[in-house]
Amino acid sequence: KWLHALTIGCFATLILGVTTRASLGHTGRPLVLPRLAVSAYVLVPLAALVRVFAPAIAPDHYNASIAMAGGLWIAGFLAYLIAYAPILIAPRFDGKPG
C-alpha cells in the first residue's frame, strides 16, 4: 500500500505542482493558482488516502473504495484540465512571443 501512497499521492501531486507552475510561467501569467486548480491539490492526495486507508477501515467494501479512490484521482486531474485548458490554448498573457 505504500506504493499507492507514493504513486497516486506523492508523484501525482508533484506532477500537478510542476504542470501548474510551468503552465502559468510559460504563458506569462502570475503564479497564482486558479480556484479550480486548488481543488485538484485536495482531490489527488485525498484519493491516495482513500486508496491506502479505506480498505483497512472497511474491508467488505474493497471494490467500492478502489473505485472511489480512482474517481477522486480522475476528478483531481479533470479539475486541472478544466482550469488550465483555456490558459494553455490562449495566447501568452504578457503578449510576448512563445
MIMAR-840769 format. One record per atom (N, C-alpha, C): chain; residue number from 1; atom name; x, y, z. Coordinates in steps of 0.2 Angstrom, whole numbers. Example, Ala and Ser with C-alpha at 12.3 -4.5 7.8 and 13.67 -1.06 7.14 Angstrom:
fikol | vexke | tinu | east | north | up
A | 1 | N | 66 | -28 | 39
A | 1 | CA | 62 | -22 | 39
A | 1 | C | 66 | -16 | 39
A | 2 | N | 64 | -11 | 35
A | 2 | CA | 68 | -5 | 36
A | 2 | C | 64 | 0 | 39
***
This chain:
fikol | vexke | tinu | east | north | up
A | 1 | N | 4 | -6 | 0
A | 1 | CA | 0 | 0 | 0
A | 1 | C | 4 | 6 | 0
A | 2 | N | 10 | 6 | 3
A | 2 | CA | 15 | 12 | 2
A | 2 | C | 16 | 14 | -5
A | 3 | N | 16 | 9 | -9
A | 3 | CA | 17 | 10 | -16
A | 3 | C | 12 | 15 | -19
A | 4 | N | 6 | 13 | -17
A | 4 | CA | 0 | 18 | -20
A | 4 | C | 0 | 25 | -17
A | 5 | N | 2 | 25 | -10
A | 5 | CA | 3 | 32 | -7
A | 5 | C | 8 | 36 | -11
A | 6 | N | 14 | 32 | -13
A | 6 | CA | 19 | 36 | -16
A | 6 | C | 17 | 38 | -23
A | 7 | N | 14 | 33 | -27
A | 7 | CA | 12 | 34 | -34
A | 7 | C | 6 | 39 | -35
A | 8 | N | 1 | 37 | -32
A | 8 | CA | -5 | 41 | -34
A | 8 | C | -6 | 47 | -29
A | 9 | N | -2 | 47 | -24
A | 9 | CA | -2 | 53 | -19
A | 9 | C | 4 | 57 | -21
A | 10 | N | 10 | 55 | -19
A | 10 | CA | 16 | 60 | -20
A | 10 | C | 17 | 61 | -27
A | 11 | N | 18 | 56 | -31
A | 11 | CA | 20 | 58 | -38
A | 11 | C | 15 | 62 | -42
A | 12 | N | 9 | 60 | -41
A | 12 | CA | 3 | 64 | -44
A | 12 | C | 3 | 71 | -42
A | 13 | N | 4 | 72 | -36
A | 13 | CA | 4 | 79 | -33
A | 13 | C | 10 | 83 | -35
A | 14 | N | 16 | 80 | -36
A | 14 | CA | 21 | 83 | -39
A | 14 | C | 20 | 85 | -46
A | 15 | N | 17 | 80 | -50
A | 15 | CA | 16 | 81 | -57
A | 15 | C | 11 | 87 | -57
A | 16 | N | 6 | 88 | -53
A | 16 | CA | 2 | 94 | -53
A | 16 | C | 5 | 100 | -52
A | 17 | N | 10 | 100 | -47
A | 17 | CA | 14 | 106 | -45
A | 17 | C | 18 | 108 | -51
A | 18 | N | 21 | 104 | -54
A | 18 | CA | 26 | 106 | -60
A | 18 | C | 21 | 108 | -65
A | 19 | N | 16 | 105 | -67
A | 19 | CA | 12 | 107 | -73
A | 19 | C | 8 | 113 | -71
A | 20 | N | 6 | 114 | -65
A | 20 | CA | 3 | 121 | -64
A | 20 | C | 8 | 127 | -64
A | 21 | N | 14 | 126 | -61
A | 21 | CA | 19 | 131 | -61
A | 21 | C | 21 | 132 | -68
A | 22 | N | 23 | 127 | -72
A | 22 | CA | 25 | 128 | -79
A | 22 | C | 20 | 131 | -83
A | 23 | N | 14 | 129 | -82
A | 23 | CA | 8 | 132 | -87
A | 23 | C | 7 | 139 | -85
A | 24 | N | 8 | 141 | -79
A | 24 | CA | 7 | 149 | -78
A | 24 | C | 13 | 152 | -80
A | 25 | N | 19 | 150 | -78
A | 25 | CA | 25 | 153 | -80
A | 25 | C | 26 | 154 | -88
A | 26 | N | 25 | 148 | -91
A | 26 | CA | 27 | 148 | -98
A | 26 | C | 21 | 152 | -102
A | 27 | N | 16 | 154 | -99
A | 27 | CA | 11 | 158 | -103
A | 27 | C | 11 | 165 | -101
A | 28 | N | 16 | 167 | -97
A | 28 | CA | 16 | 174 | -94
A | 28 | C | 11 | 176 | -89
A | 29 | N | 8 | 172 | -86
A | 29 | CA | 3 | 173 | -81
A | 29 | C | 7 | 174 | -74
A | 30 | N | 4 | 177 | -69
A | 30 | CA | 6 | 177 | -62
A | 30 | C | 5 | 171 | -59
A | 31 | N | 10 | 169 | -55
A | 31 | CA | 10 | 162 | -52
A | 31 | C | 5 | 162 | -46
A | 32 | N | -2 | 162 | -48
A | 32 | CA | -7 | 162 | -44
A | 32 | C | -12 | 156 | -46
A | 33 | N | -13 | 152 | -42
A | 33 | CA | -17 | 146 | -44
A | 33 | C | -24 | 148 | -45
A | 34 | N | -27 | 146 | -51
A | 34 | CA | -35 | 147 | -52
A | 34 | C | -38 | 143 | -46
A | 35 | N | -44 | 145 | -44
A | 35 | CA | -48 | 141 | -38
A | 35 | C | -49 | 134 | -40
A | 36 | N | -51 | 132 | -46
A | 36 | CA | -52 | 126 | -48
A | 36 | C | -46 | 121 | -47
A | 37 | N | -40 | 124 | -48
A | 37 | CA | -34 | 120 | -48
A | 37 | C | -32 | 119 | -40
A | 38 | N | -34 | 123 | -36
A | 38 | CA | -34 | 121 | -29
A | 38 | C | -37 | 115 | -27
A | 39 | N | -43 | 114 | -30
A | 39 | CA | -47 | 108 | -28
A | 39 | C | -43 | 102 | -31
A | 40 | N | -39 | 102 | -36
A | 40 | CA | -35 | 97 | -38
A | 40 | C | -30 | 95 | -33
A | 41 | N | -27 | 100 | -30
A | 41 | CA | -22 | 98 | -24
A | 41 | C | -25 | 95 | -18
A | 42 | N | -32 | 96 | -18
A | 42 | CA | -36 | 92 | -12
A | 42 | C | -38 | 85 | -14
A | 43 | N | -40 | 85 | -20
A | 43 | CA | -43 | 78 | -23
A | 43 | C | -38 | 73 | -24
A | 44 | N | -32 | 74 | -27
A | 44 | CA | -27 | 69 | -28
A | 44 | C | -24 | 66 | -22
A | 45 | N | -22 | 70 | -17
A | 45 | CA | -20 | 67 | -10
A | 45 | C | -25 | 63 | -7
A | 46 | N | -32 | 66 | -7
A | 46 | CA | -37 | 63 | -4
A | 46 | C | -38 | 56 | -7
A | 47 | N | -37 | 55 | -14
A | 47 | CA | -38 | 49 | -17
A | 47 | C | -33 | 44 | -15
A | 48 | N | -27 | 46 | -13
A | 48 | CA | -21 | 42 | -10
A | 48 | C | -23 | 40 | -3
A | 49 | N | -26 | 44 | 1
A | 49 | CA | -28 | 42 | 7
A | 49 | C | -34 | 37 | 7
A | 50 | N | -39 | 38 | 3
A | 50 | CA | -44 | 33 | 2
A | 50 | C | -41 | 27 | 0
A | 51 | N | -37 | 27 | -5
A | 51 | CA | -34 | 20 | -8
A | 51 | C | -30 | 17 | -3
A | 52 | N | -26 | 20 | 2
A | 52 | CA | -22 | 17 | 7
A | 52 | C | -26 | 15 | 13
A | 53 | N | -30 | 19 | 15
A | 53 | CA | -34 | 18 | 22
A | 53 | C | -41 | 15 | 21
A | 54 | N | -45 | 16 | 16
A | 54 | CA | -51 | 14 | 16
A | 54 | C | -52 | 6 | 16
A | 55 | N | -48 | 2 | 12
A | 55 | CA | -48 | -5 | 13
A | 55 | C | -47 | -8 | 20
A | 56 | N | -43 | -4 | 24
A | 56 | CA | -42 | -7 | 30
A | 56 | C | -47 | -5 | 35
A | 57 | N | -51 | 1 | 34
A | 57 | CA | -56 | 3 | 38
A | 57 | C | -63 | -1 | 36
A | 58 | N | -64 | -2 | 30
A | 58 | CA | -70 | -6 | 28
A | 58 | C | -68 | -11 | 23
A | 59 | N | -65 | -17 | 25
A | 59 | CA | -63 | -22 | 20
A | 59 | C | -69 | -25 | 16
A | 60 | N | -75 | -25 | 19
A | 60 | CA | -80 | -28 | 15
A | 60 | C | -82 | -23 | 9
A | 61 | N | -80 | -17 | 9
A | 61 | CA | -81 | -13 | 3
A | 61 | C | -75 | -11 | -1
A | 62 | N | -71 | -16 | -2
A | 62 | CA | -64 | -15 | -5
A | 62 | C | -65 | -12 | -12
A | 63 | N | -69 | -15 | -16
A | 63 | CA | -70 | -13 | -23
A | 63 | C | -73 | -6 | -23
A | 64 | N | -77 | -4 | -19
A | 64 | CA | -80 | 2 | -19
A | 64 | C | -75 | 7 | -17
A | 65 | N | -70 | 6 | -12
A | 65 | CA | -65 | 10 | -10
A | 65 | C | -60 | 12 | -16
A | 66 | N | -59 | 6 | -19
A | 66 | CA | -54 | 7 | -25
A | 66 | C | -57 | 12 | -30
A | 67 | N | -64 | 10 | -32
A | 67 | CA | -67 | 15 | -37
A | 67 | C | -68 | 22 | -34
A | 68 | N | -69 | 23 | -28
A | 68 | CA | -69 | 30 | -25
A | 68 | C | -62 | 33 | -26
A | 69 | N | -57 | 29 | -24
A | 69 | CA | -50 | 32 | -25
A | 69 | C | -49 | 34 | -32
A | 70 | N | -50 | 30 | -37
A | 70 | CA | -49 | 31 | -44
A | 70 | C | -54 | 37 | -46
A | 71 | N | -60 | 38 | -44
A | 71 | CA | -64 | 43 | -46
A | 71 | C | -61 | 50 | -43
A | 72 | N | -59 | 50 | -37
A | 72 | CA | -56 | 56 | -34
A | 72 | C | -50 | 58 | -38
A | 73 | N | -45 | 53 | -40
A | 73 | CA | -39 | 55 | -43
A | 73 | C | -41 | 58 | -50
A | 74 | N | -46 | 54 | -54
A | 74 | CA | -48 | 57 | -60
A | 74 | C | -51 | 64 | -59
A | 75 | N | -55 | 65 | -54
A | 75 | CA | -58 | 72 | -53
A | 75 | C | -53 | 77 | -52
A | 76 | N | -47 | 75 | -49
A | 76 | CA | -42 | 80 | -47
A | 76 | C | -39 | 82 | -54
A | 77 | N | -37 | 77 | -58
A | 77 | CA | -34 | 79 | -65
A | 77 | C | -39 | 82 | -69
A | 78 | N | -45 | 80 | -69
A | 78 | CA | -51 | 84 | -73
A | 78 | C | -51 | 91 | -71
A | 79 | N | -51 | 92 | -64
A | 79 | CA | -51 | 99 | -62
A | 79 | C | -45 | 103 | -65
A | 80 | N | -39 | 100 | -65
A | 80 | CA | -33 | 103 | -68
A | 80 | C | -35 | 105 | -75
A | 81 | N | -37 | 100 | -79
A | 81 | CA | -39 | 101 | -86
A | 81 | C | -44 | 106 | -87
A | 82 | N | -49 | 107 | -84
A | 82 | CA | -54 | 112 | -84
A | 82 | C | -51 | 119 | -83
A | 83 | N | -47 | 119 | -78
A | 83 | CA | -44 | 126 | -76
A | 83 | C | -39 | 128 | -81
A | 84 | N | -35 | 123 | -83
A | 84 | CA | -29 | 125 | -87
A | 84 | C | -30 | 125 | -95
A | 85 | N | -35 | 121 | -97
A | 85 | CA | -35 | 121 | -104
A | 85 | C | -36 | 128 | -107
A | 86 | N | -40 | 132 | -105
A | 86 | CA | -41 | 139 | -108
A | 86 | C | -34 | 143 | -107
A | 87 | N | -31 | 142 | -102
A | 87 | CA | -24 | 145 | -101
A | 87 | C | -19 | 143 | -106
A | 88 | N | -19 | 136 | -108
A | 88 | CA | -14 | 133 | -112
A | 88 | C | -16 | 134 | -120
A | 89 | N | -22 | 135 | -121
A | 89 | CA | -24 | 136 | -128
A | 89 | C | -24 | 144 | -130
A | 90 | N | -24 | 148 | -125
A | 90 | CA | -24 | 155 | -127
A | 90 | C | -17 | 158 | -128
A | 91 | N | -17 | 164 | -131
A | 91 | CA | -10 | 167 | -132
A | 91 | C | -7 | 169 | -125
A | 92 | N | -1 | 170 | -125
A | 92 | CA | 3 | 172 | -119
A | 92 | C | -1 | 178 | -116
A | 93 | N | -1 | 178 | -109
A | 93 | CA | -5 | 184 | -106
A | 93 | C | -1 | 190 | -106
A | 94 | N | 6 | 190 | -107
A | 94 | CA | 10 | 196 | -107
A | 94 | C | 12 | 198 | -114
A | 95 | N | 9 | 195 | -119
A | 95 | CA | 10 | 197 | -126
A | 95 | C | 16 | 196 | -129
A | 96 | N | 21 | 192 | -125
A | 96 | CA | 27 | 190 | -128
A | 96 | C | 26 | 184 | -133
A | 97 | N | 31 | 183 | -137
A | 97 | CA | 30 | 178 | -142
A | 97 | C | 32 | 171 | -138
A | 98 | N | 29 | 166 | -140
A | 98 | CA | 30 | 159 | -137
A | 98 | C | 24 | 156 | -135
***
